[in-house]
């Protein structure tokens, strides 16, 4: 395995964005600027099955349970973040994580979980919280915002779990216009679910403003205002596992642990030296000379 450290000097006109990859080796944190890949390392050295980011912090599902790193923990980089366990009862069982309107949401293979209590104080201190199940479902595969993707279709989390359509859903991107990756095609939510591409799709990611990528037999890309999805090939000979947006970039991760970044001028890639990739998350980013928004 190659070393998990690489340093690159960023141009002063760009801010930085944190990218995280969940792997069997641990959580890899990568600091990037536009499509330049800088330092990377392992802030969590335990098998990690899921990761999610927002302005409110970073969540990771590990063999120790859900771990959390708030954004207000002082100066840090992706590879040097400090994490605390906030959900030990979900050790070694988290399938996916997201940030909902009221705080974090976790899914295991058969249930949806939220903290008993969540507050801005918790976000500042990363104190442990108790988690409760809000409903059981069959073969849960992903969660985004308040939408849960399962073998039986998509469910919306409110006061209860309501089925809102489709079947055999593998992934969901809830930002902006929701997109669903299913065994039967790629779907967009408008006046009901409308198929926008045929075939089997495993993952989908979007920025909520019209930019999106979907992973099937090939990689498809959509731009704002476009009616069609077009092919977008990575310069990497390895199966793509996940894709995500944040900080003005789109990132993809492959089975052999290659991170690929695009910021409007083609893909750049870097082998991270880890295997068993489970997922990818890109932080909202920070503009040069500014500070992240706090919640």
VEXNUSE-725454 format. One record per residue (C-alpha): x, y, z; residue in three letters; residue number from 0. Coordinates in steps of 0.2 Angstrom, whole numbers, plus 5000, padded with zeros to 4 digits. Each point is the difference from the previous one (the first is absolute). Layout:
BEGIN
 east north   up residu num
    X     Y    Z    ALA NUM
...
! end
This chain:
BEGIN
 east north   up residu num
 5000  5000 5000    UNK   0
 5006  5017 4996    UNK   1
 5002  5013 5013    UNK   2
 4985  5009 5005    UNK   3
 5008  5017 4999    UNK   4
 5003  5012 4986    UNK   5
 5003  5019 5000    UNK   6
 4996  5012 4987    UNK   7
 5000  5019 5001    UNK   8
 4983  5008 4996    UNK   9
 4998  5016 4990    UNK  10
 4994  5014 5011    UNK  11
 4985  5003 4989    UNK  12
 4992  4984 5005    UNK  13
 4992  4995 5017    UNK  14
 5001  4982 5006    UNK  15
 4987  4986 5000    UNK  16
 5001  4984 5011    UNK  17
 4996  4983 4992    UNK  18
 4998  4984 5010    UNK  19
 5000  4982 4994    UNK  20
 4993  4986 5011    UNK  21
 5011  4984 4998    UNK  22
 5004  4984 5008    UNK  23
 5017  5008 5006    UNK  24
 4991  5015 5008    UNK  25
 4993  5017 4995    UNK  26
 5012  5009 4988    UNK  27
 5000  5019 5001    UNK  28
 5006  5010 4985    UNK  29
 5002  5018 4999    UNK  30
 4997  5007 4982    UNK  31
 5000  5017 4992    UNK  32
 4990  5001 4984    UNK  33
 5006  4984 4991    UNK  34
 5017  5000 5009    UNK  35
 5002  4985 5012    UNK  36
 5011  5005 5015    UNK  37
 5003  4991 5016    UNK  38
 4991  4984 5005    UNK  39
 5000  4988 5015    UNK  40
 4990  4990 5012    UNK  41
 4991  5010 5013    UNK  42
 4991  4983 5005    UNK  43
 5010  4984 4999    UNK  44
 4985  4988 5002    UNK  45
 4990  4992 4986    UNK  46
 4987  5013 4995    UNK  47
 4984  4996 4990    UNK  48
 4992  5017 4997    UNK  49
 5004  5019 5001    UNK  50
 4990  5016 4999    UNK  51
 5005  5018 5000    UNK  52
 4991  5017 5002    UNK  53
 5003  5017 5007    UNK  54
 4996  4992 5017    UNK  55
 5014  4988 5000    UNK  56
 5006  4982 4994    UNK  57
 4992  4984 5004    UNK  58
 5008  4983 4998    UNK  59
 4993  4982 5003    UNK  60
 5013  4989 5007    UNK  61
 5003  4984 5010    UNK  62
 4999  5010 5016    UNK  63
 4984  5008 4995    UNK  64
 4995  5018 4993    UNK  65
 5015  5012 5001    UNK  66
 4998  5019 4999    UNK  67
 5012  5015 4997    UNK  68
 4992  5017 5002    UNK  69
 5006  5014 4989    UNK  70
 5003  5011 5015    UNK  71
 5014  4990 5007    UNK  72
 5014  5012 4995    UNK  73
 5011  5001 4985    UNK  74
 5001  4983 4992    UNK  75
 5002  4991 4984    UNK  76
 4991  4985 4993    UNK  77
 5014  4988 5004    UNK  78
 5002  5007 5018    UNK  79
 4982  5001 5006    UNK  80
 4996  4994 5018    UNK  81
 4985  4989 5001    UNK  82
 4990  4994 5015    UNK  83
 4988  4985 5001    UNK  84
 4982  5007 5002    UNK  85
 4990  4983 4996    UNK  86
 5009  4985 5007    UNK  87
 4984  4990 4999    UNK  88
 5001  5000 4981    UNK  89
 5018  4993 5000    UNK  90
 5004  4990 4984    UNK  91
 4982  5002 4993    UNK  92
 4999  5017 4991    UNK  93
 4995  4998 4982    UNK  94
 4999  5019 4996    UNK  95
 4999  5017 5008    UNK  96
 4993  5017 4996    UNK  97
 4996  5017 5008    UNK  98
 4982  5003 5002    UNK  99
 4991  5016 5004    UNK 100
 5000  4996 5019    UNK 101
 5017  4992 5001    UNK 102
 5009  4983 4994    UNK 103
 4991  4985 4993    UNK 104
 5007  4983 5000    UNK 105
 4994  4984 4991    UNK 106
 5004  4982 5003    UNK 107
 4995  4986 4989    UNK 108
 4982  5000 5007    UNK 109
 4997  5016 5010    UNK 110
 5001  5019 5000    UNK 111
 5008  5008 5015    UNK 112
 5001  5018 5008    UNK 113
 5007  5006 5016    UNK 114
 4988  5002 5015    UNK 115
 5006  5018 5001    UNK 116
 5011  5011 4989    UNK 117
 5004  5018 5002    UNK 118
 5013  5013 4996    UNK 119
 5008  4996 5016    UNK 120
 5003  4982 4994    UNK 121
 5007  5007 4984    UNK 122
 5013  5010 5010    UNK 123
 5005  4987 5012    UNK 124
 4998  4984 4990    UNK 125
 4992  4992 5016    UNK 126
 4994  4982 4999    UNK 127
 4981  4998 4997    UNK 128
 4987  4986 5001    UNK 129
 4992  4995 4984    UNK 130
 4983  4993 4997    UNK 131
 4992  4991 4985    UNK 132
 4986  5009 4991    UNK 133
 4995  4985 4989    UNK 134
 5005  4984 4992    UNK 135
 5001  4997 4982    UNK 136
 5006  4986 4988    UNK 137
 5018  5001 4993    UNK 138
 5004  5018 5003    UNK 139
 5014  5006 4988    UNK 140
 5002  5019 5002    UNK 141
 4994  5015 5008    UNK 142
 5000  5019 4994    UNK 143
 4992  5014 5009    UNK 144
 4983  4993 5005    UNK 145
 4999  4987 4986    UNK 146
 5005  4981 5003    UNK 147
 5004  4988 4986    UNK 148
 4995  4982 5002    UNK 149
 4996  4984 4990    UNK 150
 4982  5005 5001    UNK 151
 5002  5018 4994    UNK 152
 5002  5017 5008    UNK 153
 4993  5005 5017    UNK 154
 4999  5018 5007    UNK 155
 5004  5002 5018    UNK 156
 4987  5011 5009    UNK 157
 4990  4996 5015    UNK 158
 5001  4982 4992    UNK 159
 5007  4992 4985    UNK 160
 4989  5003 4985    UNK 161
 5003  4990 4983    UNK 162
 5002  5013 4986    UNK 163
 5003  4989 4985    UNK 164
 5011  4989 4990    UNK 165
 5008  4983 5003    UNK 166
 5017  4992 5001    UNK 167
 5009  5017 5005    UNK 168
 5018  5000 5002    UNK 169
 5004  5018 5004    UNK 170
 4992  5017 5002    UNK 171
 5005  5018 4999    UNK 172
 4988  5011 5008    UNK 173
 5007  5017 4997    UNK 174
 4990  5011 4989    UNK 175
 4990  4989 4988    UNK 176
 5002  4983 5007    UNK 177
 5009  4986 4990    UNK 178
 4998  4982 5002    UNK 179
 5012  4986 4994    UNK 180
 4990  4984 4998    UNK 181
 5002  4983 4991    UNK 182
 4987  5006 4988    UNK 183
 5008  5016 4995    UNK 184
 5004  5018 5006    UNK 185
 4985  5010 5006    UNK 186
 4997  5018 5004    UNK 187
 4986  5007 5011    UNK 188
 4988  5012 4992    UNK 189
 4982  4997 4997    UNK 190
 5003  4982 5007    UNK 191
 5016  4990 4996    UNK 192
 5006  5002 4982    UNK 193
 5013  4989 4992    UNK 194
 5014  5010 4993    UNK 195
 5012  4986 4995    UNK 196
 4998  4981 4997    UNK 197
 5010  4986 5008    UNK 198
 5006  4995 5017    UNK 199
 5007  5014 5011    UNK 200
 5010  4998 5016    UNK 201
 5004  5017 5006    UNK 202
 4994  5018 4997    UNK 203
 5007  5017 5006    UNK 204
 4995  5018 4997    UNK 205
 5003  5018 5006    UNK 206
 4981  5004 5001    UNK 207
 5003  5013 4986    UNK 208
 4999  4990 4984    UNK 209
 5017  4992 5000    UNK 210
 4999  4981 5003    UNK 211
 5009  4983 4996    UNK 212
 4993  4983 5000    UNK 213
 5010  4983 5001    UNK 214
 4994  4986 4990    UNK 215
 5008  4989 4986    UNK 216
 5007  5017 4995    UNK 217
 5001  5017 5009    UNK 218
 4987  5013 4995    UNK 219
 5001  5018 5003    UNK 220
 4986  5014 4999    UNK 221
 5003  5019 5000    UNK 222
 4988  5013 5005    UNK 223
 4986  5003 4987    UNK 224
 5005  4984 4990    UNK 225
 4986  4988 4994    UNK 226
 5012  4985 4998    UNK 227
 5013  4991 5010    UNK 228
 5016  4997 4991    UNK 229
 5015  4989 5003    UNK 230
 5014  5005 5011    UNK 231
 5015  4988 5001    UNK 232
 5013  5001 5014    UNK 233
 5018  4998 4995    UNK 234
 5002  4985 5012    UNK 235
 4999  4981 4995    UNK 236
 4990  4996 5016    UNK 237
 4982  4998 5004    UNK 238
 4992  5016 5007    UNK 239
 4992  4997 5017    UNK 240
 4993  5017 5005    UNK 241
 4998  5018 4995    UNK 242
 4997  5016 5009    UNK 243
 5000  5019 4999    UNK 244
 5005  5014 5011    UNK 245
 5011  5016 5000    UNK 246
 4998  5003 4982    UNK 247
 5008  4983 4995    UNK 248
 4993  4983 4996    UNK 249
 5010  4985 5007    UNK 250
 4999  4981 4995    UNK 251
 5009  4986 5009    UNK 252
 5004  4983 4992    UNK 253
 5002  4982 5006    UNK 254
 5019  5001 5000    UNK 255
 4999  5016 5011    UNK 256
 5003  5013 4987    UNK 257
 4993  5017 5003    UNK 258
 4995  5010 4985    UNK 259
 4995  5019 5000    UNK 260
 4993  5011 4988    UNK 261
 4997  5019 5001    UNK 262
 4995  5004 4983    UNK 263
 5016  4996 4991    UNK 264
 5001  4981 4999    UNK 265
 5004  4987 5012    UNK 266
 5015  4999 5011    UNK 267
 5004  4984 5010    UNK 268
 5010  4994 5015    UNK 269
 5002  4982 5006    UNK 270
 4997  5001 5019    UNK 271
 5007  4982 5004    UNK 272
 4984  4993 5009    UNK 273
 4988  4986 4994    UNK 274
 4983  4995 5005    UNK 275
 4992  5017 4996    UNK 276
 4983  5002 5007    UNK 277
 4995  5018 4996    UNK 278
 5005  5018 4997    UNK 279
 4995  5017 5007    UNK 280
 5006  5017 4995    UNK 281
 4999  5015 5012    UNK 282
 4991  5016 4995    UNK 283
 5017  5008 4999    UNK 284
 5008  5017 5005    UNK 285
 5003  5014 4989    UNK 286
 5018  5008 5001    UNK 287
 5000  5013 5014    UNK 288
 4983  4995 5007    UNK 289
 4994  4989 5014    UNK 290
 4988  4986 4999    UNK 291
 4982  5003 5005    UNK 292
 4995  4994 5017    UNK 293
 4983  4992 5005    UNK 294
! end
